Amino acid sequence: MAKSKWQKQLKKYDRRLLEGQSFGEEQKTDYPFGWYFARYSEDLEPGQVLPVEFMSHQFALFRGKSGRVGMVDSQCCHMGADLGRCGTVVDDRIKCGYHAWEFRTDGGCEVIPGLDQAKIPPRAGQRAIPVREHAGNIWFWYGPEPVGEFVEVPYADSKKYLNLKGQIYTARGTLLPVAEHVSDIYHFPVAHKGVGKLEYAILVNKEDRLEYQLRPADATGMKKVQRWFKPFAFIEMIGPSASLYRTQKDATVDRSGPLLTIVLGGTPVRDDLMFFGYRVIVRKILPGPLFAPLNHLIARMMWLTVRRNVYADIDVLRWLRHPEKTLWVKPDGPSVREFRAFFQRRIAPGWRFGDPAPEESAVSA
């Protein structure tokens, strides 16, 4: 059977994520509020519509002709057609392939064939999910509105940096164990062949913020963790399962001009399936076109090093799930428990896409 247009536009990872998709929607897991990674910007072209699923809910993700991105409920409010599979783009609107209703990126219905615009029913519209596009990634907001603070990487699109797309990986486990591994100091010497003693120092852990530093625990930890990486890094959580990993020269926190920044993001598709990916942002060593080959070579080497580190974890992360009760030991340190506190306090049990804001007391302490 010939593939339809939308099927031809799918990436390999899209096909993996859509395998086994149910016809209906049923979210069983509670997730923390915040910004989640949706897609690489390069993987959504102007005029393209894609079916996506996040947190067991199905949406149509599209990019208008001007470049603006929208994400709306996949099921058309008119007669239920799947906009992600039959929709097309007209200007900055998504057009249903069944009856040609057109919806803006905010979900409002702007065109109903055969009906004056002034007579479009007030209920005609799609639920729209807030999205942000920044530094090569598309993000969406999970939670009630108004949306929370969006953390930008101000230098990511600077001419002084090279910004490289990473890869997408799928995992069969749930979100928390995959998300928390970035704070797991105990796995460094095993998976990443770390040298010397390291520790995580928590800088901020309150409300929707978690920031911490990876640094030597003693003099033996001053050795390089591995090639290209010194034992200093500043990690800032920019979502419940998204972080900025910035290499540092020393214990001083540098947010504005690090040599290497890794943008990590993971997102639930369904209760037993998630995906995660990364971007690599590398500061150019020298300016000007004469040094472009050298800058690209160094950036590519950094990219390969990051990929190698992902591969070191991949077989574990793809099949990682929590035991019924974690058996803590001294080498674990406090970092994972600090991460879990950050993760859990943004959860409002029972909240789902489209629900009103919960009472303050409903959000986990």
C-alpha positions in Angstrom: 0.0 0.0 0.0 1.4 3.4 -0.9 2.2 5.7 1.9 0.1 8.9 2.4 1.8 12.3 2.4 1.9 12.6 6.2 3.5 9.1 6.5 6.2 10.1 4.0 7.1 13.1 6.2 7.7 11.0 9.3 11.1 10.5 10.7 12.3 7.1 11.8 11.8 8.1 15.4 8.2 9.2 14.6 7.4 5.8 13.4 8.8 4.2 16.5 6.8 6.5 18.8 3.5 6.0 16.9 3.8 2.2 16.9 1.1 0.7 19.2 -0.8 4.0 19.5 -4.2 3.5 20.8 -7.3 5.0 19.2 -8.4 6.7 22.4 -6.6 8.6 25.1 -6.0 7.5 28.7 -3.4 9.1 30.9 -2.8 7.1 34.1 0.5 8.8 35.2 0.7 12.2 36.9 3.4 14.4 35.5 5.0 17.6 36.9 4.1 20.9 35.4 6.7 22.6 33.2 8.2 22.9 29.7 8.9 19.7 27.8 10.9 18.9 24.6 8.6 18.4 21.6 10.9 18.2 18.6 14.0 19.6 16.9 13.2 22.7 14.9 14.9 21.3 11.8 12.5 18.3 11.9 9.4 20.5 11.3 9.4 22.3 8.0 7.1 25.2 7.0 3.8 23.9 5.8 4.3 20.5 7.6 1.7 18.8 9.8 2.6 15.8 12.1 0.6 13.6 14.4 2.3 13.5 17.9 1.4 12.1 21.2 2.5 13.4 24.6 1.3 12.2 28.0 -1.1 9.8 26.2 -2.9 12.7 24.5 -2.9 13.1 20.7 -2.1 16.4 19.0 -1.4 17.9 15.6 1.9 19.7 15.5 2.3 22.1 12.6 4.4 24.9 11.3 2.7 27.7 9.4 4.0 29.2 6.1 5.6 32.1 8.1 7.4 29.6 10.4 5.1 29.9 13.4 4.5 26.6 15.3 1.2 25.4 16.6 0.0 22.4 18.6 -3.7 21.6 18.8 -5.9 18.7 19.7 -5.7 16.1 16.9 -9.5 15.3 17.0 -11.4 18.0 15.0 -14.2 19.6 17.1 -16.5 19.3 14.1 -16.8 15.6 13.3 -13.7 14.1 14.8 -11.2 13.8 11.9 -7.6 13.4 12.9 -5.9 16.8 12.1 -2.5 15.3 12.5 -3.1 12.8 9.7 -5.4 14.6 7.3 -4.6 18.3 8.1 -2.8 20.6 5.8 -1.4 24.1 6.3 -2.9 27.3 4.8 -0.9 30.4 5.7 -0.5 30.0 9.4 -3.6 27.8 9.9 -4.2 24.1 10.0 -6.9 23.0 7.6 -9.0 19.8 8.3 -8.9 17.4 5.4 -12.5 16.3 6.0 -14.6 19.5 5.8 -11.9 22.2 5.4 -12.4 24.0 8.7 -9.3 26.1 9.4 -7.8 26.7 12.9 -5.2 29.2 14.0 -2.2 28.3 16.2 -4.2 29.4 19.2 -6.9 26.9 18.3 -9.5 29.4 17.2 -11.6 28.6 14.1 -11.1 31.2 11.4 -12.7 29.5 8.3 -15.8 27.3 7.9 -16.6 26.8 4.2 -20.2 28.1 3.3 -20.4 30.1 6.5 -19.6 33.8 7.1 -16.8 34.3 9.6 -19.1 36.4 11.8 -21.4 33.4 12.2 -18.7 30.9 13.3 -20.0 29.3 16.5 -18.1 30.3 19.7 -17.5 26.7 20.5 -15.8 26.1 17.2 -12.1 25.7 18.1 -9.4 23.3 19.1 -7.6 23.2 22.4 -4.2 24.7 21.7 -1.1 23.9 23.8 1.4 26.7 24.4 4.6 26.2 22.5 8.0 28.0 22.4 10.7 27.6 19.8 14.2 28.5 20.9 17.8 27.6 20.1 16.8 24.9 17.7 14.2 23.1 19.8 10.4 23.2 20.0 9.0 23.1 23.6 5.4 22.7 24.8 3.9 23.6 28.2 2.3 20.9 30.3 0.2 22.5 33.1 -2.5 25.2 33.6 -2.1 28.7 32.3 -0.5 31.1 32.7 2.6 29.2 31.6 5.7 29.1 33.8 9.0 30.9 33.1 10.9 29.8 30.0 14.6 29.5 30.4 16.5 30.7 27.3 20.1 30.1 26.2 20.9 33.6 25.0 24.1 32.7 23.3 22.8 29.6 21.4 22.1 31.5 18.2 25.1 33.8 18.4 27.6 33.8 15.6 30.2 33.0 18.2 28.7 29.5 18.7 27.8 26.4 16.7 24.5 24.7 17.5 24.3 21.0 16.5 21.2 18.8 16.5 21.6 15.6 18.4 19.7 12.3 18.1 16.4 11.0 19.4 16.2 7.8 21.5 13.2 5.9 22.9 12.8 4.3 26.3 10.3 1.8 27.5 10.4 3.0 31.1 8.6 5.9 32.9 9.8 9.5 33.0 11.3 9.9 36.5 14.0 7.3 36.5 15.2 8.5 33.1 15.0 12.1 34.0 16.9 11.7 37.3 19.9 9.9 35.9 21.6 13.2 35.0 21.8 13.9 38.8 23.1 10.4 39.6 26.7 10.8 40.7 27.1 7.1 41.5 26.9 6.0 37.9 29.8 8.2 36.7 32.7 5.8 37.4 30.8 2.8 36.0 29.1 4.0 32.9 31.4 7.0 32.0 34.7 5.8 33.3 35.0 8.7 35.6 38.4 9.4 37.3 38.6 10.8 40.8 36.0 11.5 43.4 33.2 13.8 42.3 30.2 15.4 44.1 27.1 17.3 43.3 26.6 20.6 45.2 23.0 21.8 45.2 22.9 25.6 44.6 19.1 26.1 44.4 16.2 23.7 45.0 12.9 25.5 45.5 9.6 25.9 43.7 10.2 25.2 40.0 14.0 25.7 40.1 16.8 23.2 40.6 20.5 24.1 40.0 23.5 22.2 41.0 27.2 21.9 40.3 29.3 18.9 39.5 32.8 19.3 41.0 35.7 17.5 42.6 35.2 16.1 46.0 38.9 16.2 46.8 42.3 16.6 45.2 42.0 13.3 43.4 38.9 14.5 41.6 40.8 17.3 39.9 41.7 14.9 37.1 39.7 15.0 34.0 36.5 13.0 34.2 37.2 11.9 30.6 38.5 13.4 27.4 37.2 17.0 26.8 35.6 17.2 30.2 37.0 18.8 33.3 35.4 17.9 36.6 33.3 21.1 36.8 29.9 21.5 35.3 26.8 23.6 36.1 23.5 22.0 35.6 20.3 24.0 35.5 16.9 22.3 35.1 14.8 24.1 32.5 11.8 21.7 32.9 10.8 18.6 34.9 13.0 16.4 32.6 15.0 19.0 30.6 18.3 20.5 31.6 21.2 22.7 30.5 24.6 21.1 31.2 27.4 23.7 31.0 31.0 22.8 31.3 33.0 25.2 33.6 36.6 26.2 34.1 36.3 26.0 37.9 33.8 26.3 40.7 32.7 29.7 39.4 29.3 29.5 37.7 29.4 30.8 34.1 26.0 31.0 32.5 26.9 33.3 29.6 30.0 31.9 27.8 30.9 28.3 28.5 32.8 26.3 25.9 30.2 23.5 25.8 26.5 23.5 26.5 24.4 20.4 26.3 20.6 20.8 26.1 18.9 17.6 27.3 15.2 16.9 27.1 13.0 13.9 27.7 9.2 13.6 27.2 6.5 11.0 28.0 4.6 9.7 24.9 2.5 7.2 26.8 2.7 5.8 30.3 5.2 3.1 29.3 7.0 5.0 26.5 9.1 8.1 26.3 11.8 9.7 24.1 14.8 11.9 24.8 17.3 13.8 22.9 20.1 16.5 23.1 21.6 19.5 21.4 25.3 20.5 21.5 26.2 24.2 21.6 29.9 24.8 21.2 31.8 28.1 21.4 34.0 28.9 18.4 37.7 28.9 19.2 38.5 31.7 16.8 36.3 34.0 14.7 36.2 34.5 11.0 35.7 32.3 7.9 39.4 31.3 7.9 38.9 29.3 11.1 35.5 27.8 10.1 36.9 24.3 9.3 38.7 24.2 12.7 35.6 25.4 14.6 33.4 22.8 12.9 35.9 20.1 13.6 36.1 20.9 17.3 32.3 21.1 17.5 31.9 17.8 15.8 34.4 16.2 18.2 32.4 17.6 21.1 29.2 16.2 19.5 30.8 12.8 19.1 31.9 12.9 22.8 28.4 13.7 23.9 27.0 10.9 21.8 29.5 8.5 23.2 28.3 9.4 26.7 24.7 8.9 25.7 25.6 5.5 24.3 27.2 4.6 27.6 23.8 5.0 29.3 21.4 4.0 26.5 20.9 0.3 27.3 20.2 1.1 30.9 17.9 4.1 30.1 15.8 2.2 27.6 14.8 -0.4 30.1 15.0 1.6 33.4 12.1 1.4 35.9 12.0 2.1 39.6 11.9 -0.8 42.1 9.0 -0.7 44.5 11.2 0.9 47.1 14.6 2.4 46.4 17.4 0.9 48.4 19.6 3.9 49.3 23.3 3.5 50.1 25.9 6.1 51.1 27.6 6.4 47.7 24.3 7.5 46.2 24.7 10.8 48.0 21.8 13.3 48.2 21.6 14.4 44.6 19.0 12.0 43.3 16.8 12.6 46.4 17.1 16.4 45.8 16.1 15.8 42.2 13.0 13.8 43.2 11.9 16.5 45.6 12.1 19.0 42.7 10.2 16.6 40.4 7.5 15.7 42.8 6.6 19.1 44.1 5.3 20.2 40.6 2.8 17.4 40.4 -0.9 18.0 41.0 -2.4 14.5 41.3 -5.2 13.9 38.7 -4.5 17.0 36.6 -4.8 16.5 32.8 -4.5 18.7 29.6 -7.3 21.1 29.6 -8.1 21.0 33.3 -8.3 24.3 35.2 -5.5 25.3 37.6 -5.5 23.1 40.7 -5.7 24.5 44.2 -2.3 25.4 45.6 -2.6 22.6 48.2 -3.1 20.0 45.4 0.4 20.5 44.1 2.8 18.2 45.8 4.9 19.7 48.5 
